[in-house]
Amino acid sequence: LSFAGHIPCGLICHPDKEHILYPLGCTVVIQDLDSKKQSFLHGHTNNVCCVVVSRNGVYIASGQVTFMGFKADIILWDFQRKELLARLSLHKGKIEGLAFSPNSLYLVSLGGQDDGSVVVWHVGKREAVCGSPASARSAGSATVVVCSSCRDEMFVTAGNGTIRVWELDLTNRKIRPTECQTGQLRRVITCVKMADDDNYFYVGTSSGDVLKVNTNNKLMTDYGPQKEKFSSGVTALLLLKTGDLIVSTGGGMVALCKGSNYKVMKKIQVQGAVTSLTCRGQGHQFFVGTNECQIYRINYTAFKEELIAACHNEAVHDIVFPLGTSDLFATCSKNDIRVWHTPENRELLRIIIPNMTCNAIEFMRDGKSIISAWNDGKIRAFMPETGRLMYVINHAHSLGVTAVAATSDCKRIISGGGEGQVRVWEIGERTHKLAEVLKEHISAVSCIKINKNDQECVTASLDGTCIVWDIVRFIRKQMILANTLFKCVCYHPEEYQIITSGTDRRIGYWEVFDGSAIREVEGSVSGSINGMDITSDGAYFVTGGDDHLVKLWDYNEGAVTRVGVGHSGNITRLKICPGNKYIVSVSADGAILLWKYPDLR
C-alpha cells in the first residue's frame, strides 16, 4: 500500500497494458491494474532509485543507491517469471538512469554524480560492452539517459548544461559522444523523449520550457513556450502519435500541448509535484505519479484525472483496527489520519489537520469515534464515517500527546504526553473533563494499554520504566525498571503477564502482580523494536522495528516461528487483525504492508 513517489519516472505501465510497476524502498512492485494483485521483486540491498522495462516487456532493470564509495548494483529481472537474471555492478554510489535499446539488445546505465560514467551492457551476455565518462569536464553531471526508438546503437544523455548523442561502435568496443548545440540557452535538463522515427527528440528543463533537438545534425530547432513558461519546471514528457506533447510540471500541472508552438490546449491539476508520466498502449490512457504518493489515471479524450492509488508520504506512526472487524483499519501520519478498506486496499477516508503530526490513534469500542493524539498537545475525536470533528481536548499535554487509549465503556480516555504525565479524561455526552493526573514518568509516554475490566492500565515510557496503574484509586501498583527506552507494551490476554520491548532489542516478560522479571529474549540483532501485538488467545505475538523485519513469535517458547521481509524503512507499529486474518505493519518510509497471517497448525 505504498508508492515511492519521489523517484523520477518511477511509475511505469508495462507494454502488456495490464500491469504497472513502481519502486518501493528496496523492492520493485508489480501491480495488476484490474485485480490490484501485487507481486514483489526482492534483491536490492538498499533503496531502488530507478526502474525501466524493455520495449517487448520481457525484461525489467532496476538500479539502487548505496553508500559512498561502494558499488551500486543494477539487477536484470525476468518479468514473466519474476526472478533475478543478473546483477550488474560497475557504478559506484548510485544508479542515476537506465534505458533499454529498442530491440532489448543493450541496457545503458548512467552512474550518479560521484560516479559520472555511462556504461553499455549486453543483455544476452549479461556483461558490460564499454563505458565512458558521461559528460565533458566543462559541463555539469548527466542525470537522464534515453535510447533511440529504432537503432540499438544510439542513445542520448542529458543533464546540467549538457545534451549528448552517443553512437556505439561494437567492433572497437567504444561509445562516441556528440555534443548538441543549444545556442545561447543554458538549461538543466530533467527529462528526454525520443520521437518514434528518431529524427528529433524533446527535452524538458527545470526552467519550465521544452527544447526540440534534431538527432541528425545535433542542433536545437526550436523551443517554447516563449512567454509563459511552465511553473516549477517540466518534470516529465509524453509524445503522442498526433505529434502533440503531454507535459507535466513540478507544480502538479499536466498539460496537453501543441507540438508546433507548445500552446496549452487542455490542462488538469493533481496533488503534489508530478514525477512520472507513463502511457498505457498507444496513449489513449496514461498514468501520473506524484511525489505525494498519489497515482492518477487520465483518459486522453476526456482529459480528466481519476485517483487510483494513494498512500502516506510521511512516516506512519500508528495503525488500529476497530473492535471485531478486519475489513477496516486506520493509520496516522503527519497532516492526516486515513481509514482503509482491507479487502480492496483502498483509502475510504482522509482526515487532514495541516502541519500537525498525529502520534497515536484509537477506535472507541462502540465505533462512534476515532480518538487521536497530536503533537500540538490536543486530543481530537472524529466521526469514523465522515471524518467530522466531534470534540477537541485543548492543552491535554504540554509537550504534545504521544499515546492514547480508551476504556471499553467509552467513558474515559487515558493519554500520555511528551513530558511524561499520564492523564485520565472523563468523556460525557457533550462534555470532557480532566479526572486525574498521574505523575511518575520523567520522559515521553510511548504506549498505553488498559485491561479488560477498565480498572488497571500499563504505561511504557522512554525513561526506562513501565508502570502498572490502578485507575480506580489512581495510584501506582507496580513499576518495572530496565536499562532501555520502552517503545511498546502488551497485556497477555489473561492479564497476569505483560511483555515489553524497546531500544535494547530485548523482549521482556513480566509478572503484573509484583513487577518481577520472568524472562528476557533477544528480539532483534540490530536496531530498536518499536511495535508489538499479541493474538487474542495469547499463543503468538508479532514484533517489528529498525531491522525492517516482521517477526511472529511463539509466546510460551519465546522463539521466532516466521519472519516477514518486505519493509525498507523502520517499522513503527504493527497489529494482528481481529480474527487473525492479516498482520498489518507500518513504517517510517510511509509504507503500509498487509501480511497474510500464517497457518500455524
Disulfide bonds with the S-S distance in Angstrom:
none
